[in-house]
């Protein structure tokens, strides 16, 4: 009897602490009975792992991150490609892409695609890729060479930094795609109308504890009980940590607070220097990248969650950060910016407080107000969690993706997972 069809999921890097939404999706798809393989363009750089990564059955296969590191593997991929009838079509597409993007990265994606095409088992009948930029190129080239269909999940950076011509052609070539915000969907629909569906990541509430008991009504007036602020996000420009530090430096001197900043990234040294120059070093703790249990524990101890995302130089921007939903799961009040997908989850004044992106003065004003009003924080946090439970569980998005993947791979339609959400 022949083996059941499998789905290859192509990722830029795996596992990654910052991509809990991908791990959550992989685990949910496996629980719906889909057989997955994970193919990653890069090896992990995070020392820690989320518990979800251990629960995912599929073990990652790593493509050559740089072609010179595994020349024999690349040559075997090339030799196999020379025997495939679809090679001329691939080379034609690659030549057109290279003319518009004459980069080493483009050559590397071709080499990775050749390896992927050779090493994919015959049981793999469909490819699905997370992120439309470089991973999308690898999946597209491998699919074109082998005759397999491919689909995509687009998220944030890939939508906003990939050139229009490339997005337009990938949207036309893919069997189907999803994205996680209406903001991103609008851009993709403008380039390829009707090719992409909206599928919020949502949150699997069964993985999270019930909210903690009501938090103490700290308001920052007592130096012995400072307001506990928390920010979780990679230390990159689009997260707006520089605006947060500037806002904290502008707070009234008699407002007592502490900030825990969780996340690793390229801007850590710069942000630590900024905090020191602003006289904040003693009140800001850089905790680095942490696994999800430690993040949730920090959320349960905090009084206010702050995430001031904004557009980065070059156009990179967030989608709908899952960490906002994680904060809401713990009834942690949220102060964020009215940017990207955040307003699709939080309504200003109803579920949290939203300020314009890039405006540290507005952020400071909102921080001062929320510090002084513990009752307002409690009301907003309770409303955000109610919205999360009602409208942003993971089930609807996973049902859509699982159904489409099953149809594309030639598998029976999966049943919905029957798990109860924490209440």
CORGINOR-V220422 format. One record per residue. N is the residue number from 1. PSI is psi in radians with two decimals (NA if undefined). BURIAL is + if it has 24 or more other ideal C-beta (glycine too) atoms within 12 Angstrom, else -. Layout:
BEGIN
[[N	PSI	BURIAL] [N	PSI	BURIAL]]
END
This chain:
BEGIN
[[1	2.36	-] [2	2.65	-] [3	2.68	-] [4	2.53	-] [5	2.59	+] [6	2.83	+] [7	2.21	+] [8	2.18	+] [9	2.09	+] [10	2.22	+] [11	2.71	+] [12	-0.73	+] [13	2.51	+] [14	2.41	+] [15	2.72	+] [16	2.31	+] [17	-0.56	+] [18	-0.12	+] [19	0.98	+] [20	-0.53	+] [21	-0.58	+] [22	-0.81	+] [23	-0.74	+] [24	-0.73	+] [25	-0.77	+] [26	-0.78	+] [27	-0.74	+] [28	-0.68	+] [29	-0.71	+] [30	-0.66	+] [31	-0.34	+] [32	0.12	+] [33	0.11	+] [34	2.33	+] [35	2.05	+] [36	2.65	+] [37	2.50	+] [38	2.15	+] [39	2.11	+] [40	2.41	+] [41	-0.37	+] [42	2.67	+] [43	2.81	-] [44	2.61	+] [45	-0.25	-] [46	2.39	+] [47	-0.58	-] [48	2.89	+] [49	2.61	+] [50	2.62	+] [51	-0.55	-] [52	-0.63	+] [53	-0.63	+] [54	-0.48	-] [55	-0.36	-] [56	2.21	+] [57	-0.66	-] [58	2.30	+] [59	2.38	-] [60	2.54	+] [61	2.30	+] [62	2.13	+] [63	2.81	+] [64	2.04	+] [65	-0.69	+] [66	2.32	-] [67	-0.57	+] [68	-0.31	-] [69	-0.46	-] [70	1.16	-] [71	-0.65	-] [72	-0.67	-] [73	-0.69	+] [74	-0.73	+] [75	-0.66	-] [76	-0.65	-] [77	-0.71	+] [78	-0.76	+] [79	-0.71	-] [80	-0.66	+] [81	-0.58	+] [82	-0.34	-] [83	0.01	-] [84	2.38	+] [85	-0.33	-] [86	0.02	-] [87	-0.76	+] [88	-0.70	-] [89	-0.72	-] [90	-0.81	+] [91	-0.62	-] [92	-0.77	-] [93	-0.74	+] [94	-0.71	+] [95	-0.69	-] [96	-0.70	-] [97	-0.74	+] [98	-0.60	-] [99	-0.57	-] [100	-0.32	-] [101	1.28	+] [102	1.36	-] [103	2.78	-] [104	-0.58	-] [105	-0.68	-] [106	-0.73	+] [107	-0.68	+] [108	-0.68	+] [109	-0.64	+] [110	-0.83	+] [111	-0.74	+] [112	-0.66	+] [113	-0.66	+] [114	-0.73	+] [115	-0.81	+] [116	-0.80	+] [117	-0.69	+] [118	-0.67	+] [119	-0.20	+] [120	2.26	+] [121	2.69	-] [122	-0.41	-] [123	-0.29	-] [124	2.06	+] [125	-0.10	+] [126	2.58	+] [127	2.42	+] [128	2.32	+] [129	2.44	+] [130	2.14	+] [131	2.25	+] [132	-0.16	+] [133	-1.92	+] [134	-0.76	+] [135	-0.62	+] [136	-0.62	+] [137	-0.76	+] [138	-0.81	+] [139	-0.72	+] [140	-0.80	+] [141	-0.76	+] [142	-0.69	+] [143	-0.71	+] [144	-0.68	+] [145	-0.64	+] [146	-0.18	+] [147	0.17	-] [148	2.56	+] [149	2.77	+] [150	2.68	+] [151	3.04	+] [152	2.68	+] [153	1.99	+] [154	2.58	+] [155	-1.32	+] [156	-1.40	+] [157	-0.71	+] [158	-0.56	+] [159	-0.69	+] [160	-0.25	+] [161	-0.16	+] [162	2.37	+] [163	2.63	-] [164	-0.75	-] [165	-0.66	-] [166	-0.75	+] [167	-0.77	+] [168	-0.78	-] [169	-0.65	+] [170	-0.67	+] [171	-0.69	+] [172	-0.57	-] [173	-0.50	+] [174	2.65	+] [175	-0.68	+] [176	2.98	+] [177	2.85	+] [178	2.77	+] [179	2.89	+] [180	0.07	+] [181	2.70	+] [182	-0.53	+] [183	-0.87	+] [184	-0.65	+] [185	-0.67	+] [186	-0.72	-] [187	-0.77	+] [188	-0.68	+] [189	-0.49	-] [190	-0.44	-] [191	-0.49	+] [192	1.39	+] [193	2.28	-] [194	0.10	-] [195	-0.24	+] [196	2.46	+] [197	2.72	+] [198	2.21	+] [199	1.69	+] [200	2.52	+] [201	-0.72	+] [202	-2.92	+] [203	2.36	+] [204	1.67	+] [205	-0.29	+] [206	-0.29	+] [207	-0.05	+] [208	2.53	+] [209	2.82	-] [210	2.73	-] [211	2.65	+] [212	2.98	-] [213	2.82	-] [214	2.36	-] [215	2.64	+] [216	2.55	-] [217	0.98	-] [218	2.36	+] [219	0.15	+] [220	0.05	+] [221	-0.43	-] [222	2.02	-] [223	-0.37	-] [224	-0.19	-] [225	1.19	-] [226	2.67	+] [227	2.29	+] [228	1.94	+] [229	2.59	+] [230	2.36	+] [231	2.29	+] [232	2.10	+] [233	2.62	+] [234	2.53	+] [235	1.27	+] [236	2.86	+] [237	-0.66	+] [238	-0.23	+] [239	-0.27	+] [240	0.44	+] [241	-0.55	+] [242	-0.70	+] [243	-0.67	+] [244	-0.78	+] [245	-0.70	+] [246	-0.69	+] [247	-0.72	+] [248	-0.66	+] [249	-0.39	+] [250	-0.02	+] [251	2.70	+] [252	2.46	-] [253	-0.37	-] [254	0.14	-] [255	2.08	+] [256	2.23	+] [257	2.85	+] [258	2.51	+] [259	2.22	+] [260	2.20	+] [261	1.92	+] [262	2.21	+] [263	2.58	+] [264	2.84	+] [265	3.11	+] [266	-0.34	-] [267	0.19	+] [268	-0.89	+] [269	-0.72	-] [270	-0.72	-] [271	-0.65	+] [272	-0.72	-] [273	-0.67	-] [274	-0.74	+] [275	-0.72	+] [276	-0.77	-] [277	-0.45	-] [278	0.03	+] [279	0.40	-] [280	-0.06	+] [281	-0.65	-] [282	-0.20	-] [283	-0.06	+] [284	2.16	+] [285	2.07	+] [286	1.93	+] [287	-0.08	+] [288	-3.05	-] [289	2.34	+] [290	2.66	+] [291	2.82	+] [292	-0.69	+] [293	-0.67	-] [294	-0.60	+] [295	-0.79	+] [296	-0.69	+] [297	-0.71	-] [298	-0.66	+] [299	-0.63	+] [300	-0.37	+] [301	-0.30	+] [302	2.84	+] [303	-0.46	+] [304	2.32	+] [305	2.34	+] [306	2.26	+] [307	1.63	+] [308	1.10	+] [309	2.74	+] [310	2.94	+] [311	2.41	+] [312	2.79	+] [313	2.35	-] [314	-0.14	-] [315	-0.11	-] [316	2.52	+] [317	2.85	+] [318	2.88	+] [319	-2.02	+] [320	1.78	+] [321	2.15	+] [322	-0.48	+] [323	-0.45	+] [324	-0.73	+] [325	-0.62	+] [326	-0.73	+] [327	-0.75	+] [328	-0.58	+] [329	-0.45	+] [330	0.26	+] [331	0.75	+] [332	2.10	+] [333	2.58	+] [334	2.31	+] [335	2.12	+] [336	-3.07	+] [337	2.59	+] [338	1.33	+] [339	2.60	+] [340	-2.29	+] [341	-0.05	+] [342	-0.78	+] [343	-0.20	+] [344	-0.34	+] [345	-0.79	+] [346	2.22	+] [347	2.22	-] [348	2.24	+] [349	-0.21	-] [350	-0.81	-] [351	-0.11	+] [352	-2.98	+] [353	2.24	+] [354	2.38	+] [355	2.85	+] [356	2.51	+] [357	2.53	+] [358	0.15	+] [359	1.62	-] [360	-0.54	+] [361	-0.75	-] [362	-0.62	+] [363	-0.75	+] [364	-0.72	+] [365	-0.77	-] [366	-0.69	+] [367	-0.78	+] [368	-0.76	+] [369	-0.85	+] [370	-0.57	+] [371	-0.67	+] [372	-0.16	+] [373	1.32	+] [374	-0.62	+] [375	-0.69	-] [376	-0.73	+] [377	-0.78	+] [378	-0.75	+] [379	-0.80	-] [380	-0.72	+] [381	-0.72	+] [382	-0.68	+] [383	-0.65	+] [384	-0.71	+] [385	-0.68	+] [386	-0.70	-] [387	-0.73	+] [388	-0.87	+] [389	-0.69	+] [390	-0.76	-] [391	-0.18	+] [392	0.61	+] [393	2.81	+] [394	-0.24	+] [395	-0.83	+] [396	-0.80	-] [397	-0.74	+] [398	-0.67	+] [399	-0.76	+] [400	-0.85	+] [401	-0.78	+] [402	-0.74	+] [403	-0.75	+] [404	-0.68	+] [405	-0.76	+] [406	-0.78	+] [407	-0.72	-] [408	-0.57	+] [409	-0.12	+] [410	0.63	-] [411	2.76	+] [412	2.65	-] [413	2.17	-] [414	2.64	+] [415	2.67	-] [416	2.47	-] [417	2.33	-] [418	1.58	-] [419	2.54	-] [420	2.38	-] [421	2.59	-] [422	2.49	-] [423	NA	-]]
END
